[in-house]
């Protein structure tokens, strides 16, 4: 049976759920948990503490406080374990500094851990976190964390202060209010809809529209405009909020916090899972589907007859109130709802399909039959499916109130009914290791393999150019043994710590990794990319199971082969295609073509684009360019550049490095004359046509050159540098 190690990145973002490295119990003693997260939010006369929930803390938590960083911790602030993961310390004097830590308690009320220390000072000018019958949002400058009705949540980009105005990715305001936000890539326009108000804003423009009527975003400052930073669109905070006609914005200069308050239904609703329940007190702890924790109080008669059961998913409505040191959610009604059991990804065989209900019954590897609900994007596939077809499905496992399970798909595709080694044109065995020595004349090198052996490898008939090799490079290759050495048919080598990519980059959510067949699946929006992976990389990724990955890939037949794979920071808003790292040679805006050079291999490329934002790209600068396959009805698909990001030009040189000043440029002969630094004399260098067009006399350059059989120097690459480059030794 095929062994699959699968990971589907959480469709629901879970905020800071702590999982200890080992959850071991020895003689009824819980393993000590050290250094879990604790946050302290300053209020007027109080400090709100929020900490990461620790598995096994069935006795609650002790909260410890000391005066200032040099004080001494005494007894806990309560003589009982605090239920939940929120505690209000107050009333306490403003402007004094207090430090805290939290200790989890097991079922015997024994401490088995300690959080990090958090310090804060209550101040009179501080925003409230909870207000009755209000939606309260609190943002802090330069922080990705914010509060929604007192619950800490995380954004993909920080809240910014630029000049005297604040900016943020506005969906973190719109979505809590039940509105929507849309992005028009062609017009570079943000549209925010809240109730009956539609606000339109354009990147770089100071004029906006409210319900179709033109207005100035900031009449006192035309420089206040939406902008794009690190791939995110930021809009001024105050303008759209005040355009809604019902929100209130307050700025707290001392703490650099902005508080937004909107009217809301006094009867709040939220969905989550019951994780504990005390029948004597009627109190329960619930974990919301976005990771927020609540202490819930079920009334004697106001819960619709529902009695909480640990593991149930419910929707409750009621009122949130602060009572002394705690926040409570007092329930008026509760009902069972579908429960998200967890992520799922796997291969299976179709048993039957039902086009009307957009579902299929799949027998997955291991024999389990599960109903799969097909999303709208993939529903057309159902009509062509028949029993016995093989599919790959990835999504979230759902349990309905009656206990039945099904899968809501995010990814669904028909795949060949074939198991075993992924075919990436390898006629032998895959190896990985480190280059220890090489002889380009004879086409041989010595590689220290990852299993500890040292092998002689012949690369004479492989795809690799030995001139680009150095001792210490990481090697990935396919070879078979002959006459005591390995004969390679496919060979790649690169600096082990290099972030450059010899092919193109694919970034996205890791949904499956299978070391038996040396393959992994990367989700990019509504599609997934199947990538062949080397054994060492597969072991590393399987061990760490990152949510997001970046794979440097090359095309081999109809497959991608990952030369290297590493965890990546995030998946949100990443390129839904391939990314190339290039140096710009020139941009032909009329023909909409980018002439560029791939940084790692110096291969020249031509990339098509549509958006005018590509026209100003500077020659000699380096960028990551996202290339997507665009399909139009009745036409062949085209690879089009859709977005870009500036990066450092980190070239490597396998020849001679030259720096100096260009004395002359002759594009008829495609040569430049460079006066080398340190009076080393003039060097005549042959360059490409694109380089020749962009290079100018008297500019400072750095070039990597090799000498051809005629004695002429050829530029592997040549780039302009600042004036300091002409004086460096």
Secondary structure as GFF3:
##gff-version 3
##sequence-region A 1 729
A	DSSP	beta_strand	5	6	.	.	.	ID=ss1
A	DSSP	beta_strand	17	18	.	.	.	ID=ss2
A	DSSP	beta_strand	25	26	.	.	.	ID=ss3
A	DSSP	beta_strand	29	30	.	.	.	ID=ss4
A	DSSP	beta_strand	33	36	.	.	.	ID=ss5
A	DSSP	beta_strand	38	42	.	.	.	ID=ss6
A	DSSP	beta_strand	46	51	.	.	.	ID=ss7
A	DSSP	beta_strand	53	54	.	.	.	ID=ss8
A	DSSP	beta_strand	61	67	.	.	.	ID=ss9
A	DSSP	beta_strand	86	90	.	.	.	ID=ss10
A	DSSP	beta_strand	97	104	.	.	.	ID=ss11
A	DSSP	beta_strand	113	115	.	.	.	ID=ss12
A	DSSP	beta_strand	118	121	.	.	.	ID=ss13
A	DSSP	beta_strand	134	140	.	.	.	ID=ss14
A	DSSP	beta_strand	145	148	.	.	.	ID=ss15
A	DSSP	beta_strand	151	154	.	.	.	ID=ss16
A	DSSP	beta_strand	160	162	.	.	.	ID=ss17
A	DSSP	beta_strand	165	168	.	.	.	ID=ss18
A	DSSP	alpha_helix	171	174	.	.	.	ID=ss19
A	DSSP	three_ten_helix	175	177	.	.	.	ID=ss20
A	DSSP	beta_strand	180	184	.	.	.	ID=ss21
A	DSSP	beta_strand	189	194	.	.	.	ID=ss22
A	DSSP	beta_strand	197	202	.	.	.	ID=ss23
A	DSSP	beta_strand	207	210	.	.	.	ID=ss24
A	DSSP	beta_strand	213	216	.	.	.	ID=ss25
A	DSSP	beta_strand	227	229	.	.	.	ID=ss26
A	DSSP	beta_strand	232	236	.	.	.	ID=ss27
A	DSSP	alpha_helix	237	243	.	.	.	ID=ss28
A	DSSP	beta_strand	248	252	.	.	.	ID=ss29
A	DSSP	beta_strand	257	263	.	.	.	ID=ss30
A	DSSP	beta_strand	268	278	.	.	.	ID=ss31
A	DSSP	beta_strand	283	288	.	.	.	ID=ss32
A	DSSP	beta_strand	293	298	.	.	.	ID=ss33
A	DSSP	beta_strand	313	323	.	.	.	ID=ss34
A	DSSP	beta_strand	326	336	.	.	.	ID=ss35
A	DSSP	beta_strand	339	354	.	.	.	ID=ss36
A	DSSP	beta_strand	359	364	.	.	.	ID=ss37
A	DSSP	beta_strand	369	373	.	.	.	ID=ss38
A	DSSP	three_ten_helix	376	378	.	.	.	ID=ss39
A	DSSP	alpha_helix	380	384	.	.	.	ID=ss40
A	DSSP	beta_strand	390	399	.	.	.	ID=ss41
A	DSSP	beta_strand	405	414	.	.	.	ID=ss42
A	DSSP	beta_strand	429	439	.	.	.	ID=ss43
A	DSSP	beta_strand	444	449	.	.	.	ID=ss44
A	DSSP	beta_strand	454	458	.	.	.	ID=ss45
A	DSSP	three_ten_helix	466	468	.	.	.	ID=ss46
A	DSSP	beta_strand	474	482	.	.	.	ID=ss47
A	DSSP	beta_strand	485	494	.	.	.	ID=ss48
A	DSSP	beta_strand	504	514	.	.	.	ID=ss49
A	DSSP	beta_strand	519	524	.	.	.	ID=ss50
A	DSSP	beta_strand	527	532	.	.	.	ID=ss51
A	DSSP	alpha_helix	535	544	.	.	.	ID=ss52
A	DSSP	beta_strand	548	556	.	.	.	ID=ss53
A	DSSP	beta_strand	559	567	.	.	.	ID=ss54
A	DSSP	beta_strand	578	588	.	.	.	ID=ss55
A	DSSP	beta_strand	593	598	.	.	.	ID=ss56
A	DSSP	beta_strand	604	609	.	.	.	ID=ss57
A	DSSP	three_ten_helix	612	614	.	.	.	ID=ss58
A	DSSP	beta_strand	622	630	.	.	.	ID=ss59
A	DSSP	beta_strand	638	647	.	.	.	ID=ss60
A	DSSP	beta_strand	656	666	.	.	.	ID=ss61
A	DSSP	beta_strand	671	676	.	.	.	ID=ss62
A	DSSP	three_ten_helix	677	679	.	.	.	ID=ss63
A	DSSP	beta_strand	682	686	.	.	.	ID=ss64
A	DSSP	alpha_helix	689	694	.	.	.	ID=ss65
A	DSSP	beta_strand	700	707	.	.	.	ID=ss66
A	DSSP	beta_strand	713	720	.	.	.	ID=ss67
A	DSSP	three_ten_helix	723	726	.	.	.	ID=ss68
###
